[in-house]
Amino acid sequence: MRQTVPGDMPSERTVPGVSLIATVFNEAATIDAWLAGLDAQTVRPQEVVIVDAGSTDGTLEALQARAARDPAFKVLVVAGLSVPEGRNRAIEAAAGPIVAITDAGTHPEPDWLERLVEPLLEDPQAGVSAGFFAPAGTSAVERVLAAVITPRLPEIDPETFLPSSRSVAVRKEWWERAGGYPDWLRAGEDLVFGMRLREAGARFVFAPDAIVHWSPRPTLGGFFAQYRHYARGDGHAHLWTRRHAIRYAAYVTGAGLAAAGRSRKWPRLALAAGVAAYMRKFFRRVRAERPIDGALGRLGAHLLVPVIVVMGDVAKMIGYPKGLYERARAGSPEALQHAAIRSHRALDAGAPPTRLGPLGRGLRRLIDAFPPLRAAVKSPAAQRAIHVARAGAHLRPSCAVRLAAATVAAPGRSAAYRLRDGSGRVWLRA
């Protein structure tokens, strides 16, 4: 991440006609750093419009204090709004014909806004500037998670890339033509909005240098809940049906090969080749990002890759059919807007997880659904992977990395680590 030189003052160069918008809800842990990132931009927007969905952790007070000092900073409070509803409300209130959109909790590069709006300022025919994002994180597991799940620039096709609302700018007229964000969605709304813009005829320009850094959920359990929620959104929007079908088929095939491999060699070889081919992209990302320093850290990061990938896949395989069911039960996509759907963020504010945690419950459901998989998970290697993943949902990030290394290096030993809340210990034998 490019750093602002200490002592830099916020830019006084304002870009007329550009409004920056974001939605927030209980972002007290990151709001000050995010505001500092906006202050460090090489250019200022004409205004900043923030919609707060009813924060109760001090986020709103921090924003209101900022608004009291800066007349260009506007805060709207509408309790209970979803993310797409909040974005639509903020864009509706924005005065500028160009709207830059990002997420609170990200860390923008100092020239992010300048690079993002540049294509729209230079070309009146461009309707959307698609910025990019890079992995970040404060803990070891956060950084590994972000590195594994964040696509790298060489993987992107600029002609088909649908921007994330972490980093995108759009002309307000095109937002209106596309019908805005789909306010009936709880996840995946930025992808559907991008599809709407393409269908409406907006011309996209890829801005790979307009970078914000983002962090995933801070624990493996939170990541599991987040990806399950994202997959529910895919089900709600009927997104990536073929991709989800291939995932189910791949895991069923893999379970069958694992079961057959107990007595024959060729299924084991076929399974190993398939797993290696599938995991190659994720290992490549970790090698490029180096989220943990040192030889032992790099080993731990690589050991976590298959755990993270399998956790994400299981979460998606649970969330997607649930989303399809909820959409069918609602009767129409629009009816989902008023459905009671709990966000993955509830995990952060809710009660402590059960002993198994989200991953354990998810694995249990998947195993019960497929008898070949139920047989395959009895193997020692599968049991070690489940133990590592289960522990990761409960443990401090640094402990999860050490446990991943310990279970492979010394699978016969017991390992004890404190629970995340410090209330006790979890004992696991790999």
Contacts in CASP RR format, 6 or more apart in sequence:
PFRMAT RR
TARGET T0000
AUTHOR 0000-0000-0000
METHOD contacts of the structure
MODEL  1
MRQTVPGDMPSERTVPGVSLIATVFNEAATIDAWLAGLDAQTVRPQEVVI
VDAGSTDGTLEALQARAARDPAFKVLVVAGLSVPEGRNRAIEAAAGPIVA
ITDAGTHPEPDWLERLVEPLLEDPQAGVSAGFFAPAGTSAVERVLAAVIT
PRLPEIDPETFLPSSRSVAVRKEWWERAGGYPDWLRAGEDLVFGMRLREA
GARFVFAPDAIVHWSPRPTLGGFFAQYRHYARGDGHAHLWTRRHAIRYAA
YVTGAGLAAAGRSRKWPRLALAAGVAAYMRKFFRRVRAERPIDGALGRLG
AHLLVPVIVVMGDVAKMIGYPKGLYERARAGSPEALQHAAIRSHRALDAG
APPTRLGPLGRGLRRLIDAFPPLRAAVKSPAAQRAIHVARAGAHLRPSCA
VRLAAATVAAPGRSAAYRLRDGSGRVWLRA
1 107 0 8 1.000
1 109 0 8 1.000
1 134 0 8 1.000
1 136 0 8 1.000
1 213 0 8 1.000
2 109 0 8 1.000
2 110 0 8 1.000
2 111 0 8 1.000
4 37 0 8 1.000
4 40 0 8 1.000
4 110 0 8 1.000
8 40 0 8 1.000
8 110 0 8 1.000
10 39 0 8 1.000
10 40 0 8 1.000
10 41 0 8 1.000
10 44 0 8 1.000
11 41 0 8 1.000
11 42 0 8 1.000
11 43 0 8 1.000
11 44 0 8 1.000
12 44 0 8 1.000
13 42 0 8 1.000
13 43 0 8 1.000
13 44 0 8 1.000
14 43 0 8 1.000
14 44 0 8 1.000
14 45 0 8 1.000
14 46 0 8 1.000
15 43 0 8 1.000
15 44 0 8 1.000
15 45 0 8 1.000
15 46 0 8 1.000
15 113 0 8 1.000
15 114 0 8 1.000
15 117 0 8 1.000
15 121 0 8 1.000
16 46 0 8 1.000
17 46 0 8 1.000
17 95 0 8 1.000
17 96 0 8 1.000
17 97 0 8 1.000
17 98 0 8 1.000
18 45 0 8 1.000
18 46 0 8 1.000
18 96 0 8 1.000
18 98 0 8 1.000
18 99 0 8 1.000
18 100 0 8 1.000
18 113 0 8 1.000
18 117 0 8 1.000
18 169 0 8 1.000
19 45 0 8 1.000
19 46 0 8 1.000
19 47 0 8 1.000
19 48 0 8 1.000
19 49 0 8 1.000
19 91 0 8 1.000
19 94 0 8 1.000
19 95 0 8 1.000
19 96 0 8 1.000
19 98 0 8 1.000
19 99 0 8 1.000
19 100 0 8 1.000
20 38 0 8 1.000
20 45 0 8 1.000
20 47 0 8 1.000
20 48 0 8 1.000
20 49 0 8 1.000
20 99 0 8 1.000
20 100 0 8 1.000
20 101 0 8 1.000
20 102 0 8 1.000
20 113 0 8 1.000
21 48 0 8 1.000
21 49 0 8 1.000
21 50 0 8 1.000
21 51 0 8 1.000
21 87 0 8 1.000
21 90 0 8 1.000
21 91 0 8 1.000
21 94 0 8 1.000
21 99 0 8 1.000
21 100 0 8 1.000
21 101 0 8 1.000
22 48 0 8 1.000
22 50 0 8 1.000
22 51 0 8 1.000
22 90 0 8 1.000
22 101 0 8 1.000
22 102 0 8 1.000
22 103 0 8 1.000
22 104 0 8 1.000
23 50 0 8 1.000
23 51 0 8 1.000
23 52 0 8 1.000
23 53 0 8 1.000
23 81 0 8 1.000
23 83 0 8 1.000
23 86 0 8 1.000
23 87 0 8 1.000
23 90 0 8 1.000
23 103 0 8 1.000
23 104 0 8 1.000
24 31 0 8 1.000
24 50 0 8 1.000
24 51 0 8 1.000
24 52 0 8 1.000
24 53 0 8 1.000
24 55 0 8 1.000
24 59 0 8 1.000
24 63 0 8 1.000
24 104 0 8 1.000
25 52 0 8 1.000
25 53 0 8 1.000
25 54 0 8 1.000
25 55 0 8 1.000
25 59 0 8 1.000
25 345 0 8 1.000
26 55 0 8 1.000
26 56 0 8 1.000
26 57 0 8 1.000
26 59 0 8 1.000
26 345 0 8 1.000
26 349 0 8 1.000
27 34 0 8 1.000
27 55 0 8 1.000
27 57 0 8 1.000
27 59 0 8 1.000
27 104 0 8 1.000
27 105 0 8 1.000
28 55 0 8 1.000
28 57 0 8 1.000
28 58 0 8 1.000
28 59 0 8 1.000
28 62 0 8 1.000
30 104 0 8 1.000
30 105 0 8 1.000
31 59 0 8 1.000
31 62 0 8 1.000
31 63 0 8 1.000
31 104 0 8 1.000
31 105 0 8 1.000
32 62 0 8 1.000
33 105 0 8 1.000
33 107 0 8 1.000
34 104 0 8 1.000
34 105 0 8 1.000
34 106 0 8 1.000
34 107 0 8 1.000
35 62 0 8 1.000
35 66 0 8 1.000
37 107 0 8 1.000
37 108 0 8 1.000
37 110 0 8 1.000
38 48 0 8 1.000
38 108 0 8 1.000
40 110 0 8 1.000
41 108 0 8 1.000
41 110 0 8 1.000
41 111 0 8 1.000
41 112 0 8 1.000
41 113 0 8 1.000
41 114 0 8 1.000
42 110 0 8 1.000
42 111 0 8 1.000
42 113 0 8 1.000
42 114 0 8 1.000
43 113 0 8 1.000
43 114 0 8 1.000
43 117 0 8 1.000
44 72 0 8 1.000
44 113 0 8 1.000
45 72 0 8 1.000
45 100 0 8 1.000
45 113 0 8 1.000
46 72 0 8 1.000
46 95 0 8 1.000
46 96 0 8 1.000
47 72 0 8 1.000
47 73 0 8 1.000
47 74 0 8 1.000
47 94 0 8 1.000
47 95 0 8 1.000
47 96 0 8 1.000
48 70 0 8 1.000
48 72 0 8 1.000
48 73 0 8 1.000
48 74 0 8 1.000
49 74 0 8 1.000
49 76 0 8 1.000
49 90 0 8 1.000
49 93 0 8 1.000
49 94 0 8 1.000
50 63 0 8 1.000
50 73 0 8 1.000
50 74 0 8 1.000
50 75 0 8 1.000
50 76 0 8 1.000
50 90 0 8 1.000
50 104 0 8 1.000
51 76 0 8 1.000
51 77 0 8 1.000
51 78 0 8 1.000
51 81 0 8 1.000
51 86 0 8 1.000
51 87 0 8 1.000
51 89 0 8 1.000
51 90 0 8 1.000
52 59 0 8 1.000
52 60 0 8 1.000
52 63 0 8 1.000
52 75 0 8 1.000
52 76 0 8 1.000
52 77 0 8 1.000
52 78 0 8 1.000
53 78 0 8 1.000
53 79 0 8 1.000
53 80 0 8 1.000
53 81 0 8 1.000
53 82 0 8 1.000
53 86 0 8 1.000
54 60 0 8 1.000
54 77 0 8 1.000
54 78 0 8 1.000
54 79 0 8 1.000
54 80 0 8 1.000
60 75 0 8 1.000
60 77 0 8 1.000
63 73 0 8 1.000
63 75 0 8 1.000
64 75 0 8 1.000
66 73 0 8 1.000
66 75 0 8 1.000
67 73 0 8 1.000
67 74 0 8 1.000
67 75 0 8 1.000
74 93 0 8 1.000
76 89 0 8 1.000
76 90 0 8 1.000
76 93 0 8 1.000
78 85 0 8 1.000
78 86 0 8 1.000
78 89 0 8 1.000
81 89 0 8 1.000
82 183 0 8 1.000
82 185 0 8 1.000
82 186 0 8 1.000
82 337 0 8 1.000
83 186 0 8 1.000
83 189 0 8 1.000
84 181 0 8 1.000
84 182 0 8 1.000
84 183 0 8 1.000
84 184 0 8 1.000
84 185 0 8 1.000
84 189 0 8 1.000
84 193 0 8 1.000
85 181 0 8 1.000
85 183 0 8 1.000
87 101 0 8 1.000
87 165 0 8 1.000
87 181 0 8 1.000
87 189 0 8 1.000
88 180 0 8 1.000
88 181 0 8 1.000
88 183 0 8 1.000
91 99 0 8 1.000
91 101 0 8 1.000
91 172 0 8 1.000
91 175 0 8 1.000
91 180 0 8 1.000
94 172 0 8 1.000
96 172 0 8 1.000
97 171 0 8 1.000
97 172 0 8 1.000
97 173 0 8 1.000
98 117 0 8 1.000
98 120 0 8 1.000
98 121 0 8 1.000
98 169 0 8 1.000
98 170 0 8 1.000
98 171 0 8 1.000
98 172 0 8 1.000
99 169 0 8 1.000
99 170 0 8 1.000
99 171 0 8 1.000
99 172 0 8 1.000
99 175 0 8 1.000
100 113 0 8 1.000
100 116 0 8 1.000
100 117 0 8 1.000
100 168 0 8 1.000
100 169 0 8 1.000
101 165 0 8 1.000
101 167 0 8 1.000
101 168 0 8 1.000
101 169 0 8 1.000
101 170 0 8 1.000
102 108 0 8 1.000
102 112 0 8 1.000
102 165 0 8 1.000
102 166 0 8 1.000
102 167 0 8 1.000
102 212 0 8 1.000
103 165 0 8 1.000
103 166 0 8 1.000
103 212 0 8 1.000
103 214 0 8 1.000
105 214 0 8 1.000
105 215 0 8 1.000
106 133 0 8 1.000
106 166 0 8 1.000
106 167 0 8 1.000
106 212 0 8 1.000
106 213 0 8 1.000
106 214 0 8 1.000
107 136 0 8 1.000
107 212 0 8 1.000
107 213 0 8 1.000
107 214 0 8 1.000
108 167 0 8 1.000
108 211 0 8 1.000
108 212 0 8 1.000
108 213 0 8 1.000
109 115 0 8 1.000
109 210 0 8 1.000
109 211 0 8 1.000
109 212 0 8 1.000
109 213 0 8 1.000
111 209 0 8 1.000
111 210 0 8 1.000
112 167 0 8 1.000
112 210 0 8 1.000
112 211 0 8 1.000
112 212 0 8 1.000
113 210 0 8 1.000
115 131 0 8 1.000
115 207 0 8 1.000
115 209 0 8 1.000
115 210 0 8 1.000
115 211 0 8 1.000
116 129 0 8 1.000
116 131 0 8 1.000
116 167 0 8 1.000
116 168 0 8 1.000
116 169 0 8 1.000
116 207 0 8 1.000
116 210 0 8 1.000
117 129 0 8 1.000
117 169 0 8 1.000
118 129 0 8 1.000
118 207 0 8 1.000
119 126 0 8 1.000
119 129 0 8 1.000
119 205 0 8 1.000
119 207 0 8 1.000
120 126 0 8 1.000
120 127 0 8 1.000
120 129 0 8 1.000
120 169 0 8 1.000
120 171 0 8 1.000
120 205 0 8 1.000
123 205 0 8 1.000
125 203 0 8 1.000
126 203 0 8 1.000
126 204 0 8 1.000
126 205 0 8 1.000
127 170 0 8 1.000
127 171 0 8 1.000
127 174 0 8 1.000
127 197 0 8 1.000
127 202 0 8 1.000
127 203 0 8 1.000
127 204 0 8 1.000
127 205 0 8 1.000
128 163 0 8 1.000
128 168 0 8 1.000
128 169 0 8 1.000
128 170 0 8 1.000
128 171 0 8 1.000
128 174 0 8 1.000
128 194 0 8 1.000
128 197 0 8 1.000
128 202 0 8 1.000
128 203 0 8 1.000
128 204 0 8 1.000
128 205 0 8 1.000
129 168 0 8 1.000
129 169 0 8 1.000
129 170 0 8 1.000
129 204 0 8 1.000
129 205 0 8 1.000
129 207 0 8 1.000
129 210 0 8 1.000
130 158 0 8 1.000
130 161 0 8 1.000
130 162 0 8 1.000
130 163 0 8 1.000
130 167 0 8 1.000
130 168 0 8 1.000
130 204 0 8 1.000
130 205 0 8 1.000
130 206 0 8 1.000
130 207 0 8 1.000
131 163 0 8 1.000
131 167 0 8 1.000
131 168 0 8 1.000
131 169 0 8 1.000
131 206 0 8 1.000
131 207 0 8 1.000
131 208 0 8 1.000
131 210 0 8 1.000
131 211 0 8 1.000
132 153 0 8 1.000
132 156 0 8 1.000
132 167 0 8 1.000
132 206 0 8 1.000
132 207 0 8 1.000
132 208 0 8 1.000
132 209 0 8 1.000
132 210 0 8 1.000
132 211 0 8 1.000
133 150 0 8 1.000
133 164 0 8 1.000
133 166 0 8 1.000
133 167 0 8 1.000
133 211 0 8 1.000
133 212 0 8 1.000
133 213 0 8 1.000
133 214 0 8 1.000
134 150 0 8 1.000
134 211 0 8 1.000
134 212 0 8 1.000
134 213 0 8 1.000
134 214 0 8 1.000
135 143 0 8 1.000
135 146 0 8 1.000
135 147 0 8 1.000
135 149 0 8 1.000
135 150 0 8 1.000
135 213 0 8 1.000
135 214 0 8 1.000
135 215 0 8 1.000
135 289 0 8 1.000
135 291 0 8 1.000
136 142 0 8 1.000
136 143 0 8 1.000
136 146 0 8 1.000
136 213 0 8 1.000
136 214 0 8 1.000
136 215 0 8 1.000
137 143 0 8 1.000
137 146 0 8 1.000
137 213 0 8 1.000
137 215 0 8 1.000
137 216 0 8 1.000
138 215 0 8 1.000
138 218 0 8 1.000
139 218 0 8 1.000
139 397 0 8 1.000
139 398 0 8 1.000
140 291 0 8 1.000
140 292 0 8 1.000
140 297 0 8 1.000
140 301 0 8 1.000
140 397 0 8 1.000
140 398 0 8 1.000
140 400 0 8 1.000
140 401 0 8 1.000
141 218 0 8 1.000
141 219 0 8 1.000
141 220 0 8 1.000
141 304 0 8 1.000
141 392 0 8 1.000
141 397 0 8 1.000
141 398 0 8 1.000
141 400 0 8 1.000
141 401 0 8 1.000
142 215 0 8 1.000
142 216 0 8 1.000
142 218 0 8 1.000
142 397 0 8 1.000
143 289 0 8 1.000
143 291 0 8 1.000
143 292 0 8 1.000
144 286 0 8 1.000
144 291 0 8 1.000
144 292 0 8 1.000
144 300 0 8 1.000
144 301 0 8 1.000
144 304 0 8 1.000
144 305 0 8 1.000
144 308 0 8 1.000
144 401 0 8 1.000
145 216 0 8 1.000
145 217 0 8 1.000
145 220 0 8 1.000
145 223 0 8 1.000
145 308 0 8 1.000
146 214 0 8 1.000
146 215 0 8 1.000
146 216 0 8 1.000
146 289 0 8 1.000
146 291 0 8 1.000
147 285 0 8 1.000
147 286 0 8 1.000
147 288 0 8 1.000
147 289 0 8 1.000
147 291 0 8 1.000
147 301 0 8 1.000
148 282 0 8 1.000
148 285 0 8 1.000
148 286 0 8 1.000
148 304 0 8 1.000
148 305 0 8 1.000
148 308 0 8 1.000
148 309 0 8 1.000
149 216 0 8 1.000
149 308 0 8 1.000
150 214 0 8 1.000
150 285 0 8 1.000
151 285 0 8 1.000
152 284 0 8 1.000
152 285 0 8 1.000
152 288 0 8 1.000
153 208 0 8 1.000
155 281 0 8 1.000
156 206 0 8 1.000
156 208 0 8 1.000
158 206 0 8 1.000
158 208 0 8 1.000
161 204 0 8 1.000
161 206 0 8 1.000
162 190 0 8 1.000
162 191 0 8 1.000
162 194 0 8 1.000
162 195 0 8 1.000
162 198 0 8 1.000
163 190 0 8 1.000
163 194 0 8 1.000
163 204 0 8 1.000
164 190 0 8 1.000
165 189 0 8 1.000
165 190 0 8 1.000
165 193 0 8 1.000
166 212 0 8 1.000
166 214 0 8 1.000
167 210 0 8 1.000
167 211 0 8 1.000
167 212 0 8 1.000
168 190 0 8 1.000
170 197 0 8 1.000
170 202 0 8 1.000
171 202 0 8 1.000
174 197 0 8 1.000
174 200 0 8 1.000
174 202 0 8 1.000
177 200 0 8 1.000
177 202 0 8 1.000
178 193 0 8 1.000
178 194 0 8 1.000
178 196 0 8 1.000
178 197 0 8 1.000
178 199 0 8 1.000
178 200 0 8 1.000
178 202 0 8 1.000
179 196 0 8 1.000
180 193 0 8 1.000
180 196 0 8 1.000
181 189 0 8 1.000
181 190 0 8 1.000
181 192 0 8 1.000
181 193 0 8 1.000
182 189 0 8 1.000
182 192 0 8 1.000
182 193 0 8 1.000
182 196 0 8 1.000
182 237 0 8 1.000
182 333 0 8 1.000
183 189 0 8 1.000
183 337 0 8 1.000
184 236 0 8 1.000
184 333 0 8 1.000
184 334 0 8 1.000
184 335 0 8 1.000
184 336 0 8 1.000
184 337 0 8 1.000
185 192 0 8 1.000
185 233 0 8 1.000
185 236 0 8 1.000
185 237 0 8 1.000
185 333 0 8 1.000
185 336 0 8 1.000
186 229 0 8 1.000
186 232 0 8 1.000
186 233 0 8 1.000
186 236 0 8 1.000
186 336 0 8 1.000
186 341 0 8 1.000
186 343 0 8 1.000
187 229 0 8 1.000
187 230 0 8 1.000
187 232 0 8 1.000
187 233 0 8 1.000
187 234 0 8 1.000
187 236 0 8 1.000
188 230 0 8 1.000
188 233 0 8 1.000
188 234 0 8 1.000
188 237 0 8 1.000
188 239 0 8 1.000
191 237 0 8 1.000
191 239 0 8 1.000
192 237 0 8 1.000
192 239 0 8 1.000
197 204 0 8 1.000
198 204 0 8 1.000
216 223 0 8 1.000
216 226 0 8 1.000
217 223 0 8 1.000
217 225 0 8 1.000
217 226 0 8 1.000
217 344 0 8 1.000
217 347 0 8 1.000
217 348 0 8 1.000
218 397 0 8 1.000
219 392 0 8 1.000
219 393 0 8 1.000
219 394 0 8 1.000
219 397 0 8 1.000
219 420 0 8 1.000
220 307 0 8 1.000
220 308 0 8 1.000
220 311 0 8 1.000
220 359 0 8 1.000
220 389 0 8 1.000
220 392 0 8 1.000
220 393 0 8 1.000
220 400 0 8 1.000
221 311 0 8 1.000
221 347 0 8 1.000
221 353 0 8 1.000
221 357 0 8 1.000
221 358 0 8 1.000
221 359 0 8 1.000
221 392 0 8 1.000
221 393 0 8 1.000
222 344 0 8 1.000
222 347 0 8 1.000
222 348 0 8 1.000
222 358 0 8 1.000
222 393 0 8 1.000
223 308 0 8 1.000
223 311 0 8 1.000
223 312 0 8 1.000
223 315 0 8 1.000
224 311 0 8 1.000
224 312 0 8 1.000
224 314 0 8 1.000
224 315 0 8 1.000
224 358 0 8 1.000
224 359 0 8 1.000
224 362 0 8 1.000
224 393 0 8 1.000
225 315 0 8 1.000
225 344 0 8 1.000
225 347 0 8 1.000
225 358 0 8 1.000
226 315 0 8 1.000
226 344 0 8 1.000
227 311 0 8 1.000
227 312 0 8 1.000
227 315 0 8 1.000
227 316 0 8 1.000
228 315 0 8 1.000
228 316 0 8 1.000
228 318 0 8 1.000
228 319 0 8 1.000
228 322 0 8 1.000
228 344 0 8 1.000
228 358 0 8 1.000
229 319 0 8 1.000
229 343 0 8 1.000
229 344 0 8 1.000
230 316 0 8 1.000
230 344 0 8 1.000
231 244 0 8 1.000
231 315 0 8 1.000
231 316 0 8 1.000
231 317 0 8 1.000
231 318 0 8 1.000
231 319 0 8 1.000
231 320 0 8 1.000
231 322 0 8 1.000
231 323 0 8 1.000
232 319 0 8 1.000
232 320 0 8 1.000
232 322 0 8 1.000
232 323 0 8 1.000
232 326 0 8 1.000
232 341 0 8 1.000
233 239 0 8 1.000
233 323 0 8 1.000
234 240 0 8 1.000
234 244 0 8 1.000
234 316 0 8 1.000
234 320 0 8 1.000
234 323 0 8 1.000
235 319 0 8 1.000
235 320 0 8 1.000
235 321 0 8 1.000
235 322 0 8 1.000
235 323 0 8 1.000
235 324 0 8 1.000
235 326 0 8 1.000
235 327 0 8 1.000
236 323 0 8 1.000
236 326 0 8 1.000
236 327 0 8 1.000
236 333 0 8 1.000
236 336 0 8 1.000
237 333 0 8 1.000
238 324 0 8 1.000
238 327 0 8 1.000
244 316 0 8 1.000
244 317 0 8 1.000
244 320 0 8 1.000
247 313 0 8 1.000
247 316 0 8 1.000
247 317 0 8 1.000
248 317 0 8 1.000
250 278 0 8 1.000
251 313 0 8 1.000
251 317 0 8 1.000
251 366 0 8 1.000
251 370 0 8 1.000
251 373 0 8 1.000
252 370 0 8 1.000
252 372 0 8 1.000
252 373 0 8 1.000
254 271 0 8 1.000
254 376 0 8 1.000
255 370 0 8 1.000
255 372 0 8 1.000
255 373 0 8 1.000
255 375 0 8 1.000
255 376 0 8 1.000
256 267 0 8 1.000
256 372 0 8 1.000
256 373 0 8 1.000
256 376 0 8 1.000
257 267 0 8 1.000
257 268 0 8 1.000
257 270 0 8 1.000
257 271 0 8 1.000
258 267 0 8 1.000
258 268 0 8 1.000
258 271 0 8 1.000
258 372 0 8 1.000
258 373 0 8 1.000
258 375 0 8 1.000
258 376 0 8 1.000
258 379 0 8 1.000
258 382 0 8 1.000
259 372 0 8 1.000
259 375 0 8 1.000
259 376 0 8 1.000
260 267 0 8 1.000
261 267 0 8 1.000
261 268 0 8 1.000
261 271 0 8 1.000
262 375 0 8 1.000
262 379 0 8 1.000
275 306 0 8 1.000
278 309 0 8 1.000
279 305 0 8 1.000
279 306 0 8 1.000
279 309 0 8 1.000
282 305 0 8 1.000
282 308 0 8 1.000
282 309 0 8 1.000
283 302 0 8 1.000
283 305 0 8 1.000
286 301 0 8 1.000
286 302 0 8 1.000
286 305 0 8 1.000
290 298 0 8 1.000
290 301 0 8 1.000
291 301 0 8 1.000
292 298 0 8 1.000
292 300 0 8 1.000
292 301 0 8 1.000
292 401 0 8 1.000
296 405 0 8 1.000
297 401 0 8 1.000
299 405 0 8 1.000
300 401 0 8 1.000
300 404 0 8 1.000
300 405 0 8 1.000
301 401 0 8 1.000
303 388 0 8 1.000
303 401 0 8 1.000
303 404 0 8 1.000
303 405 0 8 1.000
303 408 0 8 1.000
304 400 0 8 1.000
304 401 0 8 1.000
304 404 0 8 1.000
306 385 0 8 1.000
307 385 0 8 1.000
307 388 0 8 1.000
307 389 0 8 1.000
307 392 0 8 1.000
307 404 0 8 1.000
310 385 0 8 1.000
310 389 0 8 1.000
311 359 0 8 1.000
311 389 0 8 1.000
314 359 0 8 1.000
314 362 0 8 1.000
314 363 0 8 1.000
314 366 0 8 1.000
315 358 0 8 1.000
315 362 0 8 1.000
317 366 0 8 1.000
318 362 0 8 1.000
318 365 0 8 1.000
318 366 0 8 1.000
326 336 0 8 1.000
326 339 0 8 1.000
326 341 0 8 1.000
327 333 0 8 1.000
327 336 0 8 1.000
330 336 0 8 1.000
330 339 0 8 1.000
347 353 0 8 1.000
347 358 0 8 1.000
352 421 0 8 1.000
353 393 0 8 1.000
353 394 0 8 1.000
354 361 0 8 1.000
355 426 0 8 1.000
356 364 0 8 1.000
356 390 0 8 1.000
357 390 0 8 1.000
357 393 0 8 1.000
357 394 0 8 1.000
358 393 0 8 1.000
359 389 0 8 1.000
359 390 0 8 1.000
359 392 0 8 1.000
359 393 0 8 1.000
360 386 0 8 1.000
360 389 0 8 1.000
360 390 0 8 1.000
360 393 0 8 1.000
363 377 0 8 1.000
363 386 0 8 1.000
363 389 0 8 1.000
366 373 0 8 1.000
367 373 0 8 1.000
367 374 0 8 1.000
367 377 0 8 1.000
368 374 0 8 1.000
376 382 0 8 1.000
377 383 0 8 1.000
377 386 0 8 1.000
380 411 0 8 1.000
383 430 0 8 1.000
384 407 0 8 1.000
384 408 0 8 1.000
384 411 0 8 1.000
384 430 0 8 1.000
387 407 0 8 1.000
387 428 0 8 1.000
387 429 0 8 1.000
387 430 0 8 1.000
388 400 0 8 1.000
388 403 0 8 1.000
388 404 0 8 1.000
388 407 0 8 1.000
388 430 0 8 1.000
390 428 0 8 1.000
391 399 0 8 1.000
391 400 0 8 1.000
391 403 0 8 1.000
391 415 0 8 1.000
391 417 0 8 1.000
391 426 0 8 1.000
391 428 0 8 1.000
392 400 0 8 1.000
392 403 0 8 1.000
394 419 0 8 1.000
394 420 0 8 1.000
394 426 0 8 1.000
395 403 0 8 1.000
395 417 0 8 1.000
395 418 0 8 1.000
395 419 0 8 1.000
395 420 0 8 1.000
395 426 0 8 1.000
396 417 0 8 1.000
396 418 0 8 1.000
396 420 0 8 1.000
399 417 0 8 1.000
399 418 0 8 1.000
402 417 0 8 1.000
403 415 0 8 1.000
403 417 0 8 1.000
403 428 0 8 1.000
406 413 0 8 1.000
406 415 0 8 1.000
406 430 0 8 1.000
407 415 0 8 1.000
407 428 0 8 1.000
407 430 0 8 1.000
411 430 0 8 1.000
412 429 0 8 1.000
412 430 0 8 1.000
413 429 0 8 1.000
413 430 0 8 1.000
414 427 0 8 1.000
414 428 0 8 1.000
414 429 0 8 1.000
415 427 0 8 1.000
415 428 0 8 1.000
415 430 0 8 1.000
416 425 0 8 1.000
416 426 0 8 1.000
416 427 0 8 1.000
417 425 0 8 1.000
417 426 0 8 1.000
418 424 0 8 1.000
418 425 0 8 1.000
419 425 0 8 1.000
419 426 0 8 1.000
END
